[in-house]
Amino acid sequence: MFSFEHLPFFDNHTHNIQTQNHVLEPLDLVLAFIHGYGDIPDAQGHKMEGSRGKQWCSPQYAQHVRNTGAAKTLIHLLSQKFGCEPTLEAVAAERNKRSSVDMFGYASELYKEANVLAEMVDSGVPWGDDSLNCFPARILRLFQMDPKFDELFAKCGGFEELKDAFDAEVRHALAQGFAGVKCHVFERLTQHPHKVDDARAASLYAAAKAGDAIALEDVYLAIFAHALILTQELNFPIHIHTGCTGNPGNGLIGNCDPYTIVPFLQDDRFYRANIVFLHANYPDIEHAALLTHSFPNVWIDLSWTLPWTSLSFSRSIEEALGICPHDKLMFGTGQHHHPEMVWMASKIAKSSLEYVLEKAVNTNLLSKPQALETAEQLLYKNAVRLYKL
């Protein structure tokens, strides 16, 4: 019934990718699809640390990597594109024929096929850095709050100095062209987010400087509250990492549910703050979706869920669309290393949308025009509106 292949795809979350000419070992093409602790060390202490490229890993770990659903999906899709056997070795060989000669041209071909409209880049490099030329598409950028907080906290002698310095950095970033701010408020805290006013943050500053971890968390929360004020004054979104992207290793995964931030959302001072919950709180997507339903200033994006959970992504769409207003949901990738990620994400998103929306039409829950409108909103129109493209 539906074919959304021709529609644009906006990637709401990506990191830098490799577009210099190079040759990959087969396993390197799919290593990124396992996050987490990585391999078990061998007798000599060698250990594969997640998706860090060409390092030693055991045959057992290599087998696990090959058998993730996302790896299998990528192999399948690339084998279709290249007309080769659906094996990792075959698709890697065909890929290397292209990437070793004209990697940027190969990446550009993938982006064109995926009809990538633009990408929101999460990178700590300065504005205009040459490394950002890796993208064969229009880019928007997120200003990283957490590294800047750490840098300024080390320099500033008091809270007011810190707040003023942070304020100036955000204003400067937006004047340069940054489109939003990104933070990891949930993962930095051993406690749930709570409101800390400036006076309390000032009173705790010396203790935070002396190494009191809880005091430092409260100073951070006061700056986070200030960031929420700035989003309203300067009209930019703040992207907040939620849920799991495959690595619960810091022990704080239980803190990453956006339900814990509701006290901020209920506060009149922050009611017009523009908030995007990254990764839609995977695997508890309906929690984030309910907050988009309850609060007019909250959006969610399904990055990392797409393309890592390729075989169940249609279910994630259904979980979100059940309660989330269709004009407040976006797609993204969490892409890093390889341009194949956004290419496969576009394909997964479109085929999953076709499946979900055809089912809704067939069960008389949506009309065909409504289903098409929803597909366009999720794939690109919501992002176009949010970022005023």
WOTA-V142907 format. One record per pair of residues at least 24 apart in sequence whose ideal C-beta (glycine too) atoms are under 8 Angstrom apart, sorted by the first residue. I is the first residue (numbers start at 1). J is the second residue. D is the distance in Angstrom with one decimal. If there is no record, write none. Layout:
i = {I & I}
j = {J & J}
d = {D & D}
This chain:
i = {1 & 1 & 1 & 1 & 2 & 2 & 2 & 2 & 2 & 2 & 2 & 3 & 4 & 4 & 4 & 4 & 4 & 5 & 5 & 6 & 7 & 7 & 7 & 7 & 7 & 7 & 8 & 8 & 8 & 8 & 8 & 9 & 9 & 9 & 9 & 9 & 9 & 9 & 9 & 9 & 9 & 9 & 9 & 10 & 10 & 10 & 10 & 10 & 10 & 10 & 10 & 10 & 10 & 10 & 11 & 11 & 11 & 11 & 11 & 11 & 11 & 11 & 11 & 11 & 11 & 12 & 12 & 12 & 12 & 12 & 12 & 12 & 12 & 12 & 13 & 13 & 13 & 13 & 13 & 13 & 13 & 13 & 13 & 13 & 13 & 13 & 14 & 14 & 14 & 14 & 14 & 14 & 14 & 14 & 14 & 14 & 14 & 14 & 15 & 15 & 15 & 15 & 15 & 15 & 16 & 16 & 16 & 16 & 16 & 16 & 16 & 17 & 17 & 17 & 17 & 17 & 17 & 17 & 17 & 17 & 18 & 18 & 18 & 18 & 18 & 19 & 19 & 19 & 19 & 19 & 19 & 19 & 20 & 20 & 21 & 21 & 21 & 21 & 21 & 22 & 22 & 22 & 23 & 23 & 23 & 24 & 24 & 24 & 24 & 25 & 25 & 26 & 26 & 26 & 26 & 27 & 27 & 27 & 27 & 27 & 28 & 28 & 29 & 29 & 29 & 29 & 29 & 29 & 29 & 30 & 30 & 30 & 30 & 30 & 30 & 30 & 30 & 31 & 32 & 32 & 32 & 32 & 33 & 33 & 33 & 33 & 33 & 33 & 34 & 34 & 34 & 34 & 35 & 35 & 35 & 35 & 36 & 36 & 36 & 36 & 37 & 37 & 50 & 51 & 51 & 53 & 68 & 69 & 69 & 69 & 69 & 70 & 70 & 70 & 70 & 70 & 72 & 73 & 73 & 73 & 73 & 73 & 74 & 74 & 74 & 77 & 77 & 77 & 78 & 81 & 95 & 104 & 106 & 107 & 107 & 107 & 108 & 110 & 110 & 110 & 110 & 111 & 111 & 111 & 111 & 111 & 113 & 114 & 114 & 114 & 114 & 114 & 115 & 116 & 116 & 117 & 117 & 117 & 118 & 118 & 119 & 119 & 120 & 120 & 120 & 120 & 120 & 122 & 122 & 127 & 127 & 127 & 127 & 136 & 140 & 140 & 140 & 141 & 141 & 141 & 142 & 142 & 142 & 142 & 142 & 142 & 143 & 143 & 143 & 143 & 143 & 143 & 143 & 143 & 144 & 144 & 144 & 145 & 145 & 145 & 145 & 145 & 145 & 145 & 146 & 146 & 146 & 149 & 149 & 153 & 153 & 153 & 158 & 158 & 159 & 159 & 159 & 159 & 159 & 159 & 160 & 160 & 162 & 162 & 162 & 163 & 163 & 163 & 163 & 166 & 166 & 166 & 167 & 167 & 170 & 170 & 170 & 171 & 171 & 174 & 174 & 178 & 179 & 179 & 179 & 180 & 180 & 180 & 180 & 180 & 180 & 181 & 181 & 181 & 181 & 181 & 181 & 181 & 182 & 182 & 182 & 182 & 182 & 183 & 183 & 183 & 183 & 183 & 183 & 184 & 184 & 185 & 185 & 185 & 185 & 185 & 185 & 186 & 186 & 186 & 186 & 186 & 186 & 186 & 186 & 186 & 186 & 187 & 187 & 187 & 187 & 187 & 188 & 188 & 189 & 189 & 189 & 189 & 189 & 190 & 190 & 190 & 190 & 191 & 192 & 192 & 193 & 193 & 193 & 193 & 193 & 193 & 194 & 194 & 195 & 195 & 195 & 195 & 195 & 196 & 196 & 196 & 197 & 197 & 198 & 225 & 225 & 225 & 228 & 228 & 228 & 228 & 228 & 229 & 229 & 229 & 231 & 231 & 231 & 232 & 232 & 232 & 232 & 235 & 236 & 237 & 237 & 237 & 237 & 237 & 237 & 238 & 238 & 238 & 238 & 239 & 239 & 239 & 240 & 240 & 240 & 240 & 241 & 241 & 242 & 242 & 242 & 242 & 242 & 242 & 243 & 243 & 243 & 243 & 243 & 243 & 243 & 243 & 244 & 244 & 244 & 245 & 245 & 245 & 245 & 245 & 246 & 246 & 256 & 257 & 257 & 257 & 258 & 258 & 258 & 259 & 259 & 262 & 265 & 265 & 265 & 265 & 265 & 271 & 272 & 273 & 274 & 274 & 275 & 276 & 276 & 276 & 276 & 277 & 278 & 278 & 278 & 279 & 279 & 279 & 279 & 280 & 280 & 280 & 282 & 282 & 285 & 285 & 285 & 286 & 286 & 286 & 286 & 288 & 288 & 289 & 289 & 289 & 289 & 289 & 289 & 290 & 292 & 292 & 292 & 292 & 292 & 293 & 293 & 293 & 298 & 299 & 299 & 299 & 299 & 299 & 300 & 300 & 300 & 300 & 301 & 301 & 301 & 301 & 302 & 302 & 302 & 302 & 303 & 303 & 303 & 303 & 304 & 304 & 304 & 306 & 306 & 306 & 306 & 306 & 306 & 307 & 307 & 307 & 307 & 307 & 308 & 310 & 310 & 313 & 313 & 313 & 314 & 314 & 314 & 317 & 317 & 317 & 317 & 318 & 321 & 321 & 326 & 326 & 326 & 326 & 327 & 327 & 327 & 328 & 329 & 329 & 329 & 330 & 330 & 330 & 330 & 331 & 331 & 349 & 349 & 350 & 350 & 353 & 353}
j = {354 & 358 & 361 & 368 & 353 & 354 & 357 & 358 & 371 & 372 & 375 & 354 & 350 & 353 & 354 & 375 & 379 & 115 & 350 & 115 & 115 & 350 & 375 & 376 & 379 & 380 & 115 & 116 & 117 & 379 & 380 & 114 & 115 & 116 & 117 & 331 & 342 & 345 & 346 & 349 & 350 & 379 & 380 & 116 & 117 & 118 & 119 & 120 & 330 & 331 & 379 & 380 & 383 & 384 & 116 & 118 & 119 & 120 & 303 & 331 & 332 & 333 & 335 & 342 & 345 & 120 & 276 & 278 & 301 & 303 & 330 & 331 & 332 & 383 & 120 & 122 & 239 & 278 & 279 & 301 & 303 & 304 & 332 & 333 & 334 & 335 & 119 & 120 & 121 & 122 & 135 & 332 & 333 & 334 & 335 & 336 & 341 & 342 & 121 & 122 & 123 & 334 & 335 & 336 & 121 & 123 & 125 & 131 & 132 & 134 & 336 & 107 & 134 & 135 & 335 & 336 & 337 & 338 & 339 & 341 & 103 & 134 & 337 & 338 & 339 & 103 & 104 & 107 & 134 & 135 & 136 & 339 & 103 & 104 & 99 & 100 & 101 & 102 & 103 & 99 & 100 & 103 & 96 & 99 & 100 & 92 & 95 & 96 & 99 & 54 & 92 & 88 & 89 & 92 & 93 & 57 & 62 & 65 & 66 & 88 & 53 & 54 & 74 & 88 & 91 & 92 & 95 & 338 & 340 & 65 & 66 & 68 & 70 & 71 & 74 & 75 & 88 & 65 & 336 & 337 & 338 & 341 & 65 & 68 & 70 & 71 & 74 & 308 & 64 & 65 & 68 & 246 & 245 & 246 & 247 & 308 & 246 & 247 & 248 & 249 & 247 & 249 & 247 & 336 & 337 & 337 & 308 & 309 & 310 & 311 & 312 & 307 & 308 & 309 & 310 & 344 & 311 & 307 & 310 & 311 & 344 & 348 & 307 & 340 & 344 & 343 & 344 & 347 & 340 & 113 & 340 & 136 & 339 & 134 & 136 & 339 & 136 & 339 & 340 & 342 & 343 & 136 & 137 & 339 & 342 & 343 & 343 & 342 & 343 & 345 & 346 & 347 & 346 & 342 & 346 & 380 & 383 & 384 & 383 & 389 & 335 & 342 & 179 & 180 & 332 & 383 & 387 & 182 & 239 & 173 & 176 & 177 & 178 & 339 & 179 & 180 & 387 & 177 & 178 & 179 & 178 & 179 & 180 & 181 & 182 & 239 & 169 & 170 & 173 & 174 & 178 & 180 & 181 & 182 & 181 & 182 & 183 & 181 & 182 & 183 & 223 & 224 & 227 & 238 & 183 & 184 & 188 & 220 & 223 & 208 & 216 & 219 & 202 & 205 & 198 & 201 & 202 & 205 & 219 & 222 & 198 & 202 & 205 & 219 & 223 & 198 & 222 & 223 & 226 & 223 & 226 & 227 & 226 & 230 & 227 & 230 & 234 & 230 & 234 & 234 & 236 & 236 & 236 & 237 & 387 & 236 & 237 & 238 & 239 & 276 & 387 & 227 & 230 & 231 & 236 & 237 & 238 & 239 & 238 & 239 & 240 & 241 & 278 & 224 & 227 & 238 & 239 & 240 & 241 & 240 & 241 & 220 & 221 & 224 & 240 & 241 & 261 & 240 & 241 & 242 & 252 & 255 & 256 & 257 & 258 & 260 & 261 & 241 & 250 & 252 & 255 & 256 & 217 & 220 & 217 & 220 & 221 & 252 & 255 & 214 & 217 & 252 & 255 & 217 & 255 & 260 & 221 & 224 & 260 & 261 & 263 & 264 & 221 & 263 & 221 & 225 & 263 & 264 & 267 & 221 & 222 & 225 & 222 & 225 & 222 & 264 & 269 & 270 & 264 & 269 & 270 & 273 & 275 & 269 & 270 & 273 & 273 & 274 & 275 & 270 & 272 & 273 & 274 & 274 & 274 & 274 & 275 & 276 & 299 & 386 & 387 & 273 & 274 & 275 & 276 & 276 & 278 & 301 & 275 & 276 & 277 & 278 & 278 & 279 & 277 & 278 & 279 & 280 & 281 & 288 & 279 & 280 & 281 & 282 & 283 & 284 & 285 & 288 & 279 & 282 & 283 & 279 & 282 & 304 & 308 & 334 & 304 & 308 & 281 & 281 & 284 & 287 & 287 & 288 & 291 & 287 & 291 & 291 & 291 & 294 & 295 & 297 & 298 & 297 & 297 & 297 & 299 & 386 & 299 & 300 & 301 & 330 & 386 & 301 & 303 & 304 & 332 & 303 & 304 & 305 & 334 & 305 & 316 & 320 & 309 & 316 & 316 & 319 & 320 & 319 & 320 & 322 & 323 & 320 & 324 & 319 & 320 & 322 & 323 & 324 & 329 & 323 & 323 & 324 & 325 & 328 & 329 & 323 & 324 & 325 & 328 & 328 & 329 & 330 & 382 & 386 & 324 & 328 & 329 & 330 & 329 & 330 & 331 & 332 & 329 & 330 & 331 & 332 & 331 & 332 & 333 & 334 & 332 & 333 & 334 & 331 & 332 & 333 & 345 & 348 & 349 & 333 & 341 & 344 & 345 & 348 & 334 & 344 & 348 & 348 & 349 & 352 & 352 & 355 & 356 & 352 & 353 & 356 & 378 & 356 & 356 & 374 & 373 & 374 & 377 & 378 & 377 & 382 & 385 & 382 & 377 & 378 & 382 & 378 & 382 & 383 & 386 & 378 & 379 & 378 & 379 & 375 & 379 & 378 & 379}
d = {7.7 & 4.9 & 6.8 & 7.6 & 7.6 & 4.6 & 6.1 & 5.7 & 6.9 & 7.4 & 7.3 & 6.8 & 4.2 & 5.7 & 5.9 & 5.2 & 6.8 & 7.9 & 5.8 & 7.0 & 6.7 & 6.9 & 6.6 & 6.3 & 5.1 & 6.9 & 5.1 & 7.5 & 3.9 & 6.4 & 4.4 & 5.6 & 5.7 & 5.5 & 6.3 & 7.1 & 7.5 & 7.5 & 4.1 & 6.7 & 7.5 & 5.5 & 6.4 & 7.8 & 4.9 & 5.7 & 7.8 & 8.0 & 6.9 & 7.0 & 6.9 & 4.3 & 4.0 & 7.1 & 6.3 & 7.3 & 4.3 & 6.7 & 7.7 & 7.2 & 5.4 & 5.2 & 6.8 & 5.2 & 7.0 & 5.1 & 7.6 & 8.0 & 4.4 & 5.8 & 4.5 & 6.4 & 3.4 & 5.9 & 5.8 & 6.1 & 7.5 & 5.9 & 7.9 & 6.3 & 3.7 & 7.5 & 3.6 & 6.4 & 5.6 & 7.9 & 4.7 & 6.8 & 5.7 & 6.9 & 7.8 & 7.1 & 5.6 & 7.2 & 4.2 & 7.4 & 7.9 & 6.7 & 7.3 & 5.7 & 6.3 & 7.4 & 6.4 & 4.0 & 7.3 & 5.5 & 7.9 & 5.8 & 7.2 & 5.6 & 6.9 & 7.2 & 5.2 & 7.0 & 6.3 & 6.7 & 6.2 & 6.2 & 5.1 & 7.7 & 7.2 & 7.0 & 5.9 & 6.6 & 7.9 & 5.2 & 4.6 & 4.7 & 4.4 & 7.8 & 7.2 & 6.6 & 5.8 & 7.7 & 6.6 & 5.8 & 6.6 & 6.9 & 4.7 & 6.0 & 6.7 & 6.3 & 4.9 & 6.9 & 4.9 & 6.0 & 6.9 & 6.3 & 7.0 & 6.3 & 7.4 & 4.7 & 5.1 & 3.9 & 7.9 & 7.6 & 5.7 & 6.3 & 7.6 & 7.3 & 6.3 & 6.1 & 7.3 & 6.9 & 7.4 & 5.3 & 6.8 & 6.7 & 7.4 & 5.7 & 6.7 & 7.2 & 7.6 & 3.9 & 6.3 & 7.6 & 6.6 & 5.8 & 6.3 & 5.3 & 7.0 & 7.5 & 6.8 & 4.6 & 4.2 & 4.9 & 7.6 & 6.3 & 6.5 & 5.4 & 6.0 & 7.1 & 5.9 & 3.0 & 4.5 & 8.0 & 5.4 & 4.9 & 7.6 & 6.6 & 7.7 & 5.9 & 7.2 & 7.7 & 7.0 & 7.8 & 7.9 & 7.1 & 5.3 & 4.0 & 7.7 & 5.6 & 5.2 & 7.4 & 4.9 & 7.9 & 8.0 & 7.1 & 4.0 & 6.9 & 6.4 & 6.8 & 7.8 & 6.2 & 5.4 & 7.9 & 5.5 & 6.0 & 6.9 & 8.0 & 7.8 & 6.6 & 7.7 & 7.9 & 5.3 & 3.9 & 3.9 & 5.2 & 6.4 & 7.5 & 4.0 & 4.8 & 5.2 & 6.8 & 7.0 & 7.2 & 6.4 & 6.0 & 4.6 & 7.7 & 3.6 & 7.1 & 6.8 & 5.8 & 6.8 & 5.2 & 7.9 & 7.8 & 7.6 & 6.8 & 7.9 & 7.0 & 6.9 & 7.4 & 7.0 & 7.8 & 7.8 & 5.7 & 7.9 & 7.6 & 4.4 & 6.5 & 7.2 & 7.7 & 4.1 & 7.7 & 6.1 & 7.0 & 4.9 & 6.1 & 6.8 & 7.0 & 5.1 & 6.6 & 4.2 & 6.0 & 7.9 & 6.6 & 4.1 & 7.6 & 4.4 & 7.1 & 4.9 & 7.1 & 7.9 & 5.7 & 7.9 & 5.2 & 6.4 & 4.1 & 7.9 & 7.8 & 6.3 & 7.8 & 5.6 & 5.5 & 6.8 & 6.2 & 5.9 & 7.6 & 7.7 & 7.2 & 6.6 & 5.7 & 6.5 & 4.7 & 4.1 & 4.7 & 6.5 & 7.0 & 7.5 & 6.7 & 7.7 & 7.4 & 6.9 & 7.0 & 7.6 & 6.6 & 5.8 & 5.6 & 6.8 & 7.8 & 6.9 & 6.9 & 7.1 & 5.6 & 7.5 & 8.0 & 7.1 & 5.8 & 6.0 & 7.8 & 6.7 & 7.8 & 5.5 & 5.1 & 4.5 & 6.6 & 5.7 & 7.5 & 7.8 & 6.1 & 8.0 & 7.4 & 6.6 & 7.7 & 4.8 & 7.0 & 7.4 & 4.3 & 7.8 & 7.4 & 7.5 & 6.7 & 7.2 & 6.7 & 7.5 & 6.0 & 7.2 & 7.8 & 4.7 & 7.6 & 7.6 & 5.4 & 5.9 & 7.9 & 7.6 & 7.2 & 6.7 & 6.5 & 7.3 & 5.1 & 4.4 & 7.7 & 7.8 & 7.0 & 7.8 & 6.5 & 6.3 & 5.5 & 7.1 & 6.3 & 6.9 & 6.1 & 5.2 & 7.7 & 7.6 & 7.3 & 6.1 & 7.5 & 6.9 & 6.9 & 7.6 & 6.3 & 6.7 & 4.4 & 6.3 & 7.5 & 5.7 & 5.0 & 7.2 & 6.3 & 6.6 & 6.5 & 7.4 & 6.3 & 6.5 & 6.8 & 6.6 & 4.5 & 4.4 & 6.8 & 6.9 & 7.9 & 6.1 & 7.4 & 7.8 & 7.4 & 6.8 & 7.7 & 4.5 & 4.2 & 7.9 & 6.7 & 7.4 & 7.6 & 4.5 & 5.0 & 7.7 & 7.7 & 4.6 & 5.6 & 7.7 & 7.3 & 6.7 & 4.0 & 6.9 & 5.1 & 7.3 & 6.4 & 7.9 & 6.8 & 6.7 & 5.8 & 7.2 & 4.7 & 5.2 & 7.9 & 6.3 & 7.1 & 5.7 & 6.5 & 5.1 & 6.8 & 4.7 & 6.1 & 5.7 & 7.1 & 4.3 & 6.1 & 5.0 & 6.8 & 3.9 & 4.4 & 6.9 & 6.7 & 7.9 & 7.5 & 7.7 & 5.9 & 6.7 & 5.9 & 7.6 & 4.5 & 7.7 & 6.4 & 7.6 & 6.7 & 7.1 & 6.0 & 6.3 & 5.7 & 6.4 & 5.3 & 5.6 & 5.6 & 7.5 & 7.4 & 7.1 & 8.0 & 5.0 & 7.8 & 7.0 & 6.7 & 5.8 & 5.8 & 7.8 & 7.7 & 6.9 & 7.0 & 5.9 & 7.6 & 7.7 & 7.3 & 6.0 & 7.8 & 7.4 & 5.7 & 4.7 & 6.1 & 7.3 & 6.0 & 7.2 & 6.2 & 7.2 & 7.3 & 5.6 & 4.5 & 5.6 & 5.2 & 7.7 & 7.1 & 6.7 & 7.8 & 8.0 & 6.6 & 4.8 & 6.9 & 4.8 & 4.0 & 7.9 & 5.5 & 7.7 & 4.5 & 6.2 & 4.7 & 7.2 & 4.7 & 6.2 & 6.6 & 7.2 & 4.6 & 7.2 & 6.7 & 7.5 & 6.7 & 6.4 & 7.0 & 5.8 & 7.4 & 7.5 & 4.3 & 6.7 & 4.7 & 7.2 & 7.3 & 5.5 & 6.7 & 7.1 & 2.8 & 5.5 & 4.7 & 7.6 & 7.5 & 3.7 & 5.7 & 7.0 & 6.2 & 5.0 & 6.1 & 5.8 & 6.3 & 6.2 & 5.1 & 4.2 & 5.2 & 7.3 & 7.4 & 5.1 & 5.5 & 7.3 & 4.7 & 4.1 & 5.1 & 5.2 & 5.7 & 6.6 & 5.0 & 7.7 & 5.6 & 7.3 & 7.2 & 7.7 & 4.8 & 5.3 & 7.1 & 5.6 & 5.7 & 7.5 & 6.8 & 7.5 & 5.5 & 6.5 & 6.9 & 5.2 & 5.2 & 7.5 & 6.1 & 6.5 & 7.6 & 6.6 & 7.9 & 7.2 & 6.7 & 7.3}
